[in-house]
């Protein structure tokens, strides 16, 4: 009976169930704290909501891999004999998709820290997936990192698009297409500035030729 119960629990822990539970506890969080429109709440309140959901949905370790590792490099000693406290990457990937969707829906930054608040996965684990790049652990874990870091950058860009300040719009163009922002030209001038002795060699040091100077702020 115990074995059947455990099997039933594993069947229930599907991505669809996770999505429903996340929605449920996000709604409960909003009701508990009198939030009528989450899109108007600060990012810190969103982070608190993710922590609230974690305590009620993921704290029991339901994202952990059960039994032997699958999809990992079995040449790594010991990894093919136990779960090694690893995660079910298919579930984590689906939760990541839903987390990004919710962030976009509620106009919040899709940060890696926020995803860690939601799932209980350590920040360092996520960044290790990125550093590994599929070499020793899993290509799937690397793809999850890439998805999260791309969403992180895109959510920041979306915030700029929502800003009517033209400088914010130019920041997007600079990031995407290398357009110059106010101050960028100066930055280029600084990075290409020559040393004083090089300038003296170019213009001479006879006291007759003026040595150009950079404009002041």
Secondary structure by P-SEA (a helix, b strand, c coil): caaaaaaaaaaaccaaaaaaaaaaaaaaaaaaacccccccccaaaaaaaaaaaaaccccccccccccccccccccccccccccccccaaaaaaaaaaaaaaaaaaacccccaaaaaaaccccaaaaaaaaaaccccccaaaaaaaaaaaaaaaaaaaaaaaacccaaaaaaaaaacccccccaaaaaaaaaacccaaaaaaaccccccbbbbbcccc
